[in-house]
Amino acid sequence: MTITTTVGTFTVRPLDPVEDAPLLHRWVTHPKAAFWMMQEAKLHDVEREYMAIAASEHHEAFLGLLDGEPVFLMERYDPRHVELVGLYEPEPGDVGMHFLVAPSDTPVHGFTRAVITAVVEHLFADPATRRVVVEPDVANTAVHALNEAVGFVPVREIQKPEKKALLSFCTREQFEKAVAA
């Protein structure tokens, strides 16, 4: 899939858990990825994690590319079976999402917002997706602001095994309204 944004055109491809593991390892262990909770991961840990995702029928991982270069990681999951089981009442068409922007020595203004816009647009490209669900760490205020900028509405804090999270939802209509503004 190709998505045109303010910073260029992104393409999204399925993640290869073996081939892409060295790249992902650099990303998830970078200090900027602290909320990804893999700071101490070894290469084999990252490979194992993404092989498990690749084997799951309820969880998928993708790489986002800009001009052929990997620049973000996106995960899509079914919250009825992964991440949020028993923590909220899922509705038909709910899709869970995680995203991680690659660390950069030369930040581009508006890049992360363009990435989250592309990620949510990619999820809503599936007509079965009615609502995107996120559960970032309550302390991750930067991602809360990004989520709200593309239409997510915080609902409540939830306690996951690994973190206290802010459960938030975004409908297709909320997303379209936010990106049009």
DOLO-564681 format. One record per atom (N, C-alpha, C): x, y, z; residue in one letter. Coordinates in Angstrom, 3 decimals. Layout:
BEGIN
[[X, Y, Z], 'A'],
...
END
This chain:
BEGIN
[[0.846, -1.180, 0.000], 'M'],
[[0.000, 0.000, 0.000], 'M'],
[[0.890, 1.242, 0.000], 'M'],
[[0.460, 2.263, -0.724], 'T'],
[[1.181, 3.525, -0.814], 'T'],
[[0.336, 4.621, -0.178], 'T'],
[[0.975, 5.454, 0.668], 'I'],
[[0.265, 6.524, 1.363], 'I'],
[[1.079, 7.799, 1.207], 'I'],
[[0.462, 8.825, 0.613], 'T'],
[[1.144, 10.095, 0.418], 'T'],
[[0.850, 11.007, 1.603], 'T'],
[[1.926, 11.606, 2.165], 'T'],
[[1.793, 12.481, 3.332], 'T'],
[[2.545, 13.777, 3.067], 'T'],
[[2.577, 14.628, 4.067], 'T'],
[[3.272, 15.917, 3.969], 'T'],
[[4.785, 15.757, 3.858], 'T'],
[[5.324, 14.616, 4.258], 'V'],
[[6.781, 14.428, 4.209], 'V'],
[[7.221, 13.508, 3.071], 'V'],
[[6.274, 12.991, 2.313], 'G'],
[[6.604, 12.110, 1.199], 'G'],
[[5.636, 10.951, 1.117], 'G'],
[[5.990, 9.993, 0.292], 'T'],
[[5.121, 8.844, 0.078], 'T'],
[[5.678, 7.627, 0.806], 'T'],
[[4.850, 7.078, 1.680], 'F'],
[[5.214, 5.880, 2.424], 'F'],
[[4.670, 4.656, 1.704], 'F'],
[[5.414, 3.577, 1.781], 'T'],
[[4.897, 2.273, 1.402], 'T'],
[[4.984, 1.396, 2.643], 'T'],
[[4.122, 0.406, 2.703], 'V'],
[[4.072, -0.491, 3.853], 'V'],
[[4.206, -1.908, 3.332], 'V'],
[[5.093, -2.672, 3.977], 'R'],
[[5.273, -4.076, 3.600], 'R'],
[[5.300, -4.937, 4.856], 'R'],
[[4.939, -6.211, 4.694], 'P'],
[[5.031, -7.112, 5.852], 'P'],
[[6.469, -7.197, 6.356], 'P'],
[[6.602, -7.278, 7.647], 'L'],
[[7.909, -7.408, 8.287], 'L'],
[[8.423, -8.825, 8.101], 'L'],
[[9.702, -8.958, 7.800], 'D'],
[[10.353, -10.262, 7.761], 'D'],
[[11.100, -10.410, 9.089], 'D'],
[[10.634, -11.282, 9.987], 'P'],
[[11.201, -11.337, 11.332], 'P'],
[[12.681, -11.705, 11.393], 'P'],
[[13.184, -12.407, 10.411], 'V'],
[[14.593, -12.777, 10.408], 'V'],
[[15.426, -11.687, 9.725], 'V'],
[[15.047, -11.347, 8.509], 'E'],
[[15.809, -10.353, 7.742], 'E'],
[[15.790, -8.970, 8.392], 'E'],
[[14.651, -8.600, 8.972], 'D'],
[[14.505, -7.256, 9.538], 'D'],
[[14.922, -7.158, 11.005], 'D'],
[[15.233, -8.274, 11.641], 'A'],
[[15.569, -8.266, 13.072], 'A'],
[[16.746, -7.351, 13.414], 'A'],
[[17.849, -7.333, 12.660], 'P'],
[[18.947, -6.423, 13.029], 'P'],
[[18.524, -4.948, 13.016], 'P'],
[[17.738, -4.570, 12.033], 'L'],
[[17.226, -3.200, 11.957], 'L'],
[[16.317, -2.911, 13.154], 'L'],
[[15.380, -3.789, 13.406], 'L'],
[[14.456, -3.601, 14.532], 'L'],
[[15.200, -3.567, 15.856], 'L'],
[[16.221, -4.389, 15.982], 'H'],
[[17.002, -4.409, 17.216], 'H'],
[[17.606, -3.036, 17.481], 'H'],
[[18.156, -2.394, 16.444], 'R'],
[[18.714, -1.043, 16.611], 'R'],
[[17.620, -0.062, 17.035], 'R'],
[[16.435, -0.200, 16.459], 'W'],
[[15.343, 0.715, 16.773], 'W'],
[[14.831, 0.533, 18.192], 'W'],
[[14.495, -0.711, 18.570], 'V'],
[[13.817, -0.941, 19.858], 'V'],
[[14.735, -0.804, 21.055], 'V'],
[[16.055, -0.854, 20.841], 'T'],
[[16.996, -0.680, 21.944], 'T'],
[[17.534, 0.749, 22.024], 'T'],
[[17.118, 1.598, 21.104], 'H'],
[[17.531, 3.007, 21.106], 'H'],
[[16.857, 3.709, 22.299], 'H'],
[[17.550, 4.662, 22.928], 'P'],
[[16.939, 5.371, 24.066], 'P'],
[[15.575, 6.003, 23.757], 'P'],
[[15.346, 6.440, 22.529], 'K'],
[[14.051, 7.045, 22.184], 'K'],
[[12.910, 6.027, 22.190], 'K'],
[[13.241, 4.738, 22.209], 'A'],
[[12.215, 3.691, 22.191], 'A'],
[[11.967, 3.112, 23.581], 'A'],
[[12.225, 3.881, 24.611], 'A'],
[[12.082, 3.378, 25.980], 'A'],
[[10.693, 2.795, 26.249], 'A'],
[[9.644, 3.425, 25.701], 'F'],
[[8.289, 2.927, 25.954], 'F'],
[[7.991, 1.628, 25.209], 'F'],
[[8.880, 1.202, 24.321], 'W'],
[[8.721, -0.069, 23.617], 'W'],
[[9.109, -1.226, 24.540], 'W'],
[[9.794, -0.906, 25.641], 'M'],
[[10.166, -1.846, 26.698], 'M'],
[[11.045, -2.997, 26.217], 'M'],
[[11.974, -2.687, 25.302], 'M'],
[[12.907, -3.711, 24.825], 'M'],
[[14.347, -3.198, 24.893], 'M'],
[[14.603, -2.261, 25.789], 'Q'],
[[15.918, -1.626, 25.883], 'Q'],
[[17.057, -2.622, 26.075], 'Q'],
[[16.813, -3.682, 26.804], 'E'],
[[17.863, -4.655, 27.105], 'E'],
[[17.819, -5.867, 26.180], 'E'],
[[16.959, -5.842, 25.176], 'A'],
[[16.794, -7.003, 24.291], 'A'],
[[18.059, -7.291, 23.490], 'A'],
[[18.319, -8.550, 23.303], 'K'],
[[19.388, -9.009, 22.416], 'K'],
[[18.767, -9.258, 21.037], 'K'],
[[19.598, -9.374, 20.033], 'L'],
[[19.107, -9.597, 18.676], 'L'],
[[18.183, -10.813, 18.604], 'L'],
[[18.562, -11.904, 19.260], 'H'],
[[17.722, -13.109, 19.214], 'H'],
[[16.373, -12.884, 19.911], 'H'],
[[16.330, -11.994, 20.908], 'D'],
[[15.058, -11.674, 21.573], 'D'],
[[14.107, -10.987, 20.598], 'D'],
[[14.646, -10.051, 19.828], 'V'],
[[13.836, -9.308, 18.851], 'V'],
[[13.355, -10.262, 17.760], 'V'],
[[14.255, -11.088, 17.274], 'E'],
[[13.879, -12.055, 16.235], 'E'],
[[12.778, -12.986, 16.743], 'E'],
[[12.944, -13.484, 17.969], 'R'],
[[11.944, -14.391, 18.555], 'R'],
[[10.588, -13.695, 18.715], 'R'],
[[10.604, -12.442, 19.198], 'E'],
[[9.360, -11.683, 19.380], 'E'],
[[8.607, -11.525, 18.053], 'E'],
[[9.340, -11.167, 17.006], 'Y'],
[[8.670, -10.923, 15.717], 'Y'],
[[8.356, -12.213, 14.969], 'Y'],
[[9.050, -13.289, 15.279], 'M'],
[[8.653, -14.587, 14.727], 'M'],
[[7.335, -15.035, 15.362], 'M'],
[[7.173, -14.756, 16.651], 'A'],
[[5.916, -15.092, 17.331], 'A'],
[[4.762, -14.272, 16.751], 'A'],
[[5.014, -13.007, 16.481], 'I'],
[[3.976, -12.171, 15.869], 'I'],
[[3.638, -12.701, 14.482], 'I'],
[[4.657, -13.049, 13.693], 'A'],
[[4.430, -13.571, 12.340], 'A'],
[[3.626, -14.871, 12.372], 'A'],
[[3.798, -15.660, 13.421], 'A'],
[[3.087, -16.935, 13.533], 'A'],
[[1.659, -16.765, 14.061], 'A'],
[[1.342, -15.606, 14.585], 'S'],
[[0.026, -15.375, 15.190], 'S'],
[[-1.029, -15.070, 14.128], 'S'],
[[-2.217, -15.588, 14.327], 'E'],
[[-3.311, -15.245, 13.420], 'E'],
[[-4.018, -13.964, 13.864], 'E'],
[[-3.591, -13.386, 15.008], 'H'],
[[-4.252, -12.205, 15.549], 'H'],
[[-3.331, -10.992, 15.678], 'H'],
[[-2.118, -11.080, 15.131], 'H'],
[[-1.136, -10.007, 15.313], 'H'],
[[-0.250, -9.984, 14.065], 'H'],
[[0.007, -8.798, 13.515], 'E'],
[[0.847, -8.655, 12.326], 'E'],
[[1.793, -7.482, 12.521], 'E'],
[[2.948, -7.561, 11.876], 'A'],
[[3.916, -6.467, 11.928], 'A'],
[[4.295, -6.064, 10.501], 'A'],
[[4.508, -4.757, 10.326], 'F'],
[[4.821, -4.189, 9.015], 'F'],
[[5.948, -3.176, 9.160], 'F'],
[[6.693, -3.001, 8.084], 'L'],
[[7.674, -1.927, 8.017], 'L'],
[[7.123, -0.859, 7.096], 'L'],
[[7.279, 0.392, 7.514], 'G'],
[[6.930, 1.527, 6.672], 'G'],
[[8.199, 2.081, 6.063], 'G'],
[[8.152, 2.334, 4.770], 'L'],
[[9.324, 2.824, 4.052], 'L'],
[[9.048, 4.184, 3.435], 'L'],
[[10.062, 5.015, 3.392], 'L'],
[[10.015, 6.303, 2.706], 'L'],
[[11.129, 6.262, 1.671], 'L'],
[[10.752, 6.374, 0.414], 'D'],
[[11.728, 6.265, -0.680], 'D'],
[[12.554, 4.989, -0.570], 'D'],
[[11.894, 3.898, -0.191], 'G'],
[[12.543, 2.603, -0.112], 'G'],
[[13.320, 2.335, 1.161], 'G'],
[[13.447, 3.335, 2.035], 'E'],
[[14.194, 3.174, 3.281], 'E'],
[[13.237, 2.938, 4.448], 'E'],
[[13.487, 1.917, 5.271], 'P'],
[[12.624, 1.677, 6.431], 'P'],
[[12.689, 2.850, 7.412], 'P'],
[[11.512, 3.358, 7.809], 'V'],
[[11.460, 4.496, 8.722], 'V'],
[[10.488, 4.292, 9.885], 'V'],
[[9.630, 3.274, 9.804], 'F'],
[[8.758, 3.006, 10.950], 'F'],
[[8.316, 1.561, 10.977], 'F'],
[[7.947, 1.150, 12.180], 'L'],
[[7.389, -0.168, 12.449], 'L'],
[[5.928, 0.033, 12.829], 'L'],
[[5.085, -0.831, 12.314], 'M'],
[[3.663, -0.779, 12.639], 'M'],
[[3.204, -2.184, 12.986], 'M'],
[[2.421, -2.288, 14.047], 'E'],
[[1.798, -3.556, 14.394], 'E'],
[[0.286, -3.376, 14.412], 'E'],
[[-0.392, -4.367, 13.875], 'R'],
[[-1.854, -4.409, 13.894], 'R'],
[[-2.235, -5.686, 14.633], 'R'],
[[-3.195, -5.566, 15.557], 'Y'],
[[-3.603, -6.752, 16.309], 'Y'],
[[-5.103, -6.739, 16.562], 'Y'],
[[-5.622, -7.911, 16.848], 'D'],
[[-7.035, -8.073, 17.176], 'D'],
[[-7.154, -8.005, 18.703], 'D'],
[[-7.711, -6.924, 19.241], 'P'],
[[-7.765, -6.754, 20.698], 'P'],
[[-8.662, -7.770, 21.410], 'P'],
[[-9.443, -8.530, 20.660], 'R'],
[[-10.233, -9.599, 21.284], 'R'],
[[-9.343, -10.763, 21.704], 'R'],
[[-8.124, -10.858, 21.087], 'H'],
[[-7.251, -12.001, 21.324], 'H'],
[[-5.853, -11.634, 21.813], 'H'],
[[-5.443, -10.366, 21.628], 'V'],
[[-4.074, -9.939, 21.931], 'V'],
[[-4.108, -8.602, 22.670], 'V'],
[[-3.220, -8.426, 23.608], 'E'],
[[-2.968, -7.151, 24.294], 'E'],
[[-4.056, -6.700, 25.266], 'E'],
[[-5.304, -6.734, 24.875], 'L'],
[[-6.360, -6.107, 25.677], 'L'],
[[-7.450, -7.071, 26.145], 'L'],
[[-7.163, -8.349, 26.091], 'V'],
[[-8.145, -9.354, 26.500], 'V'],
[[-8.551, -9.111, 27.947], 'V'],
[[-9.850, -8.934, 28.172], 'G'],
[[-10.384, -8.734, 29.510], 'G'],
[[-10.227, -7.329, 30.062], 'G'],
[[-9.644, -6.406, 29.294], 'L'],
[[-9.413, -5.054, 29.797], 'L'],
[[-10.420, -4.025, 29.284], 'L'],
[[-11.193, -4.401, 28.292], 'Y'],
[[-12.275, -3.554, 27.803], 'Y'],
[[-13.196, -4.440, 26.979], 'Y'],
[[-14.355, -3.931, 26.618], 'E'],
[[-15.316, -4.701, 25.844], 'E'],
[[-15.146, -4.364, 24.356], 'E'],
[[-14.487, -5.250, 23.588], 'P'],
[[-14.264, -4.950, 22.174], 'P'],
[[-15.569, -4.906, 21.388], 'P'],
[[-15.560, -4.086, 20.349], 'E'],
[[-16.701, -3.975, 19.438], 'E'],
[[-16.304, -4.559, 18.091], 'E'],
[[-17.287, -4.996, 17.297], 'P'],
[[-16.953, -5.487, 15.952], 'P'],
[[-16.201, -4.390, 15.172], 'P'],
[[-15.135, -4.786, 14.507], 'G'],
[[-14.361, -3.833, 13.720], 'G'],
[[-13.261, -3.135, 14.486], 'G'],
[[-13.042, -3.493, 15.754], 'D'],
[[-11.935, -2.913, 16.520], 'D'],
[[-10.614, -3.514, 16.044], 'D'],
[[-9.615, -2.657, 15.873], 'V'],
[[-8.271, -3.076, 15.478], 'V'],
[[-7.281, -2.363, 16.385], 'V'],
[[-6.391, -3.130, 17.007], 'G'],
[[-5.358, -2.545, 17.849], 'G'],
[[-4.141, -2.156, 17.028], 'G'],
[[-3.393, -1.163, 17.513], 'M'],
[[-2.249, -0.645, 16.773], 'M'],
[[-1.120, -0.234, 17.703], 'M'],
[[0.117, -0.524, 17.257], 'H'],
[[1.340, 0.016, 17.848], 'H'],
[[2.151, 0.593, 16.695], 'H'],
[[2.922, 1.648, 16.969], 'F'],
[[3.843, 2.130, 15.943], 'F'],
[[5.099, 2.664, 16.609], 'F'],
[[6.201, 2.592, 15.868], 'L'],
[[7.491, 3.070, 16.346], 'L'],
[[8.210, 3.721, 15.180], 'L'],
[[8.612, 4.968, 15.364], 'V'],
[[9.362, 5.683, 14.340], 'V'],
[[10.849, 5.407, 14.565], 'V'],
[[11.559, 5.145, 13.486], 'A'],
[[12.998, 4.875, 13.578], 'A'],
[[13.718, 6.083, 14.157], 'A'],
[[14.724, 5.850, 14.975], 'P'],
[[15.516, 6.975, 15.491], 'P'],
[[16.251, 7.654, 14.330], 'P'],
[[16.452, 8.952, 14.468], 'S'],
[[17.115, 9.705, 13.401], 'S'],
[[18.043, 10.754, 14.004], 'S'],
[[19.188, 10.946, 13.363], 'D'],
[[20.114, 12.007, 13.778], 'D'],
[[19.685, 13.357, 13.229], 'D'],
[[18.811, 13.331, 12.218], 'T'],
[[18.338, 14.574, 11.592], 'T'],
[[16.810, 14.580, 11.571], 'T'],
[[16.197, 14.944, 12.698], 'P'],
[[14.739, 14.947, 12.770], 'P'],
[[14.116, 15.889, 11.729], 'P'],
[[12.971, 15.462, 11.211], 'V'],
[[12.216, 16.254, 10.239], 'V'],
[[10.931, 16.705, 10.922], 'V'],
[[10.701, 18.030, 10.944], 'H'],
[[9.505, 18.573, 11.582], 'H'],
[[8.253, 17.947, 10.961], 'H'],
[[7.378, 17.426, 11.813], 'G'],
[[6.113, 16.842, 11.362], 'G'],
[[6.211, 15.395, 10.906], 'G'],
[[7.409, 14.809, 10.997], 'F'],
[[7.590, 13.449, 10.490], 'F'],
[[6.771, 12.425, 11.273], 'F'],
[[6.856, 12.462, 12.600], 'T'],
[[6.145, 11.470, 13.411], 'T'],
[[4.636, 11.603, 13.231], 'T'],
[[4.161, 12.822, 13.106], 'R'],
[[2.719, 12.998, 12.854], 'R'],
[[2.336, 12.432, 11.489], 'R'],
[[3.202, 12.608, 10.494], 'A'],
[[2.939, 12.022, 9.174], 'A'],
[[2.909, 10.503, 9.266], 'A'],
[[3.799, 9.931, 10.076], 'V'],
[[3.829, 8.477, 10.235], 'V'],
[[2.540, 7.981, 10.881], 'V'],
[[2.128, 8.574, 11.990], 'I'],
[[0.909, 8.070, 12.639], 'I'],
[[-0.308, 8.267, 11.735], 'I'],
[[-0.321, 9.341, 10.973], 'T'],
[[-1.412, 9.559, 10.016], 'T'],
[[-1.415, 8.429, 8.984], 'T'],
[[-0.252, 8.082, 8.465], 'A'],
[[-0.146, 7.001, 7.481], 'A'],
[[-0.553, 5.659, 8.084], 'A'],
[[-0.146, 5.407, 9.320], 'V'],
[[-0.478, 4.148, 9.984], 'V'],
[[-1.991, 4.016, 10.135], 'V'],
[[-2.634, 5.056, 10.633], 'V'],
[[-4.085, 4.993, 10.846], 'V'],
[[-4.816, 4.921, 9.500], 'V'],
[[-4.326, 5.649, 8.511], 'E'],
[[-4.923, 5.566, 7.170], 'E'],
[[-4.811, 4.140, 6.634], 'E'],
[[-3.661, 3.515, 6.830], 'H'],
[[-3.466, 2.130, 6.398], 'H'],
[[-4.483, 1.204, 7.075], 'H'],
[[-4.698, 1.383, 8.372], 'L'],
[[-5.648, 0.533, 9.096], 'L'],
[[-7.073, 0.745, 8.608], 'L'],
[[-7.443, 1.993, 8.348], 'F'],
[[-8.799, 2.271, 7.877], 'F'],
[[-8.983, 1.956, 6.392], 'F'],
[[-7.913, 1.625, 5.678], 'A'],
[[-8.052, 1.198, 4.281], 'A'],
[[-8.809, -0.124, 4.203], 'A'],
[[-8.800, -0.878, 5.300], 'D'],
[[-9.589, -2.110, 5.386], 'D'],
[[-11.008, -1.705, 5.774], 'D'],
[[-11.977, -1.940, 4.899], 'P'],
[[-13.357, -1.525, 5.220], 'P'],
[[-13.931, -2.172, 6.471], 'P'],
[[-13.354, -3.293, 6.914], 'A'],
[[-13.846, -3.958, 8.128], 'A'],
[[-13.416, -3.223, 9.395], 'A'],
[[-12.415, -2.352, 9.288], 'T'],
[[-11.950, -1.603, 10.459], 'T'],
[[-12.923, -0.465, 10.742], 'T'],
[[-13.523, -0.507, 11.921], 'R'],
[[-14.467, 0.548, 12.316], 'R'],
[[-13.868, 1.480, 13.348], 'R'],
[[-12.912, 0.938, 14.151], 'R'],
[[-12.328, 1.733, 15.225], 'R'],
[[-10.920, 1.207, 15.500], 'R'],
[[-9.970, 2.138, 15.686], 'V'],
[[-8.601, 1.764, 16.038], 'V'],
[[-8.442, 1.992, 17.537], 'V'],
[[-7.803, 1.025, 18.188], 'V'],
[[-7.627, 1.024, 19.634], 'V'],
[[-6.128, 1.117, 19.932], 'V'],
[[-5.763, 1.992, 20.867], 'V'],
[[-4.374, 2.082, 21.306], 'V'],
[[-4.317, 2.060, 22.825], 'V'],
[[-3.161, 1.660, 23.349], 'E'],
[[-2.987, 1.537, 24.800], 'E'],
[[-1.557, 1.923, 25.173], 'E'],
[[-1.172, 3.189, 24.876], 'P'],
[[0.186, 3.612, 25.235], 'P'],
[[0.342, 3.817, 26.740], 'P'],
[[1.568, 3.776, 27.173], 'D'],
[[1.903, 4.020, 28.573], 'D'],
[[1.345, 5.394, 28.985], 'D'],
[[0.783, 5.484, 30.174], 'V'],
[[0.217, 6.757, 30.629], 'V'],
[[1.269, 7.860, 30.684], 'V'],
[[2.520, 7.495, 30.875], 'A'],
[[3.594, 8.496, 30.960], 'A'],
[[4.078, 8.984, 29.592], 'A'],
[[3.637, 8.356, 28.523], 'N'],
[[4.103, 8.717, 27.184], 'N'],
[[3.264, 9.870, 26.623], 'N'],
[[3.449, 11.036, 27.193], 'T'],
[[2.634, 12.194, 26.825], 'T'],
[[2.837, 12.619, 25.378], 'T'],
[[4.022, 12.394, 24.825], 'A'],
[[4.262, 12.767, 23.422], 'A'],
[[3.351, 11.967, 22.496], 'A'],
[[3.207, 10.663, 22.745], 'V'],
[[2.353, 9.862, 21.878], 'V'],
[[0.878, 10.154, 22.143], 'V'],
[[0.522, 10.549, 23.357], 'H'],
[[-0.878, 10.933, 23.618], 'H'],
[[-1.255, 12.122, 22.737], 'H'],
[[-0.362, 13.105, 22.650], 'A'],
[[-0.621, 14.292, 21.823], 'A'],
[[-0.741, 13.908, 20.342], 'A'],
[[0.136, 13.026, 19.888], 'L'],
[[0.057, 12.564, 18.490], 'L'],
[[-1.249, 11.817, 18.239], 'L'],
[[-1.609, 10.939, 19.170], 'N'],
[[-2.860, 10.196, 19.016], 'N'],
[[-4.043, 11.156, 18.911], 'N'],
[[-4.099, 12.123, 19.797], 'E'],
[[-5.212, 13.076, 19.771], 'E'],
[[-5.220, 13.891, 18.487], 'E'],
[[-4.031, 14.192, 17.935], 'A'],
[[-3.943, 14.977, 16.703], 'A'],
[[-4.568, 14.260, 15.508], 'A'],
[[-4.618, 12.916, 15.558], 'V'],
[[-5.230, 12.177, 14.449], 'V'],
[[-6.605, 11.618, 14.804], 'V'],
[[-7.172, 12.084, 15.927], 'G'],
[[-8.562, 11.748, 16.235], 'G'],
[[-8.816, 10.793, 17.380], 'G'],
[[-7.765, 10.297, 18.042], 'F'],
[[-7.998, 9.392, 19.164], 'F'],
[[-8.580, 10.146, 20.348], 'F'],
[[-9.499, 9.490, 21.031], 'V'],
[[-10.123, 10.045, 22.226], 'V'],
[[-9.770, 9.128, 23.403], 'V'],
[[-9.091, 9.675, 24.420], 'P'],
[[-8.779, 8.864, 25.599], 'P'],
[[-10.062, 8.471, 26.327], 'P'],
[[-10.110, 7.216, 26.793], 'V'],
[[-11.302, 6.723, 27.481], 'V'],
[[-11.028, 6.555, 28.971], 'V'],
[[-9.961, 5.815, 29.299], 'R'],
[[-9.624, 5.605, 30.704], 'R'],
[[-8.253, 4.945, 30.804], 'R'],
[[-7.712, 4.987, 32.006], 'E'],
[[-6.474, 4.263, 32.274], 'E'],
[[-6.825, 2.809, 32.556], 'E'],
[[-5.955, 1.928, 32.097], 'I'],
[[-6.106, 0.502, 32.366], 'I'],
[[-4.769, -0.037, 32.869], 'I'],
[[-4.821, -1.089, 33.643], 'Q'],
[[-3.592, -1.709, 34.135], 'Q'],
[[-3.320, -2.969, 33.333], 'Q'],
[[-2.248, -2.910, 32.536], 'K'],
[[-1.785, -4.085, 31.810], 'K'],
[[-0.696, -4.741, 32.659], 'K'],
[[-0.316, -5.971, 32.368], 'P'],
[[0.732, -6.608, 33.172], 'P'],
[[2.046, -5.821, 33.180], 'P'],
[[2.389, -5.194, 32.067], 'E'],
[[3.679, -4.517, 31.937], 'E'],
[[3.638, -3.012, 32.143], 'E'],
[[2.425, -2.407, 32.229], 'K'],
[[2.357, -0.946, 32.329], 'K'],
[[0.947, -0.490, 32.677], 'K'],
[[0.871, 0.753, 33.145], 'K'],
[[-0.414, 1.441, 33.247], 'K'],
[[-0.582, 2.161, 31.910], 'K'],
[[-1.697, 1.931, 31.245], 'A'],
[[-1.892, 2.416, 29.881], 'A'],
[[-3.115, 3.313, 29.780], 'A'],
[[-3.108, 4.171, 28.764], 'L'],
[[-4.243, 5.040, 28.469], 'L'],
[[-4.987, 4.454, 27.279], 'L'],
[[-6.124, 3.840, 27.542], 'L'],
[[-6.944, 3.251, 26.497], 'L'],
[[-7.617, 4.378, 25.714], 'L'],
[[-7.424, 4.364, 24.398], 'S'],
[[-7.979, 5.411, 23.541], 'S'],
[[-8.520, 4.786, 22.267], 'S'],
[[-9.543, 5.430, 21.693], 'F'],
[[-10.189, 4.932, 20.480], 'F'],
[[-10.244, 6.024, 19.422], 'F'],
[[-10.257, 5.584, 18.166], 'C'],
[[-10.421, 6.507, 17.046], 'C'],
[[-11.308, 5.845, 15.998], 'C'],
[[-12.450, 6.465, 15.721], 'T'],
[[-13.310, 5.958, 14.661], 'T'],
[[-12.846, 6.532, 13.326], 'T'],
[[-13.308, 5.958, 12.259], 'R'],
[[-12.995, 6.451, 10.912], 'R'],
[[-13.403, 7.928, 10.789], 'R'],
[[-14.577, 8.262, 11.305], 'E'],
[[-15.075, 9.640, 11.214], 'E'],
[[-14.196, 10.590, 12.014], 'E'],
[[-13.780, 10.182, 13.205], 'Q'],
[[-12.891, 11.024, 14.024], 'Q'],
[[-11.557, 11.241, 13.316], 'Q'],
[[-11.030, 10.195, 12.680], 'F'],
[[-9.770, 10.313, 11.957], 'F'],
[[-9.916, 11.282, 10.777], 'F'],
[[-10.956, 11.089, 9.988], 'E'],
[[-11.153, 11.956, 8.816], 'E'],
[[-11.325, 13.410, 9.210], 'E'],
[[-12.050, 13.650, 10.295], 'K'],
[[-12.252, 15.015, 10.775], 'K'],
[[-10.920, 15.628, 11.254], 'K'],
[[-10.138, 14.845, 11.978], 'A'],
[[-8.867, 15.341, 12.525], 'A'],
[[-7.867, 15.663, 11.413], 'A'],
[[-7.754, 14.801, 10.411], 'V'],
[[-6.760, 15.059, 9.366], 'V'],
[[-7.210, 16.152, 8.400], 'V'],
[[-8.514, 16.387, 8.344], 'A'],
[[-9.017, 17.466, 7.481], 'A'],
[[-8.826, 18.834, 8.136], 'A'],
[[-8.700, 18.855, 9.475], 'A'],
[[-8.612, 20.121, 10.210], 'A'],
[[-7.289, 20.835, 9.992], 'A'],
END
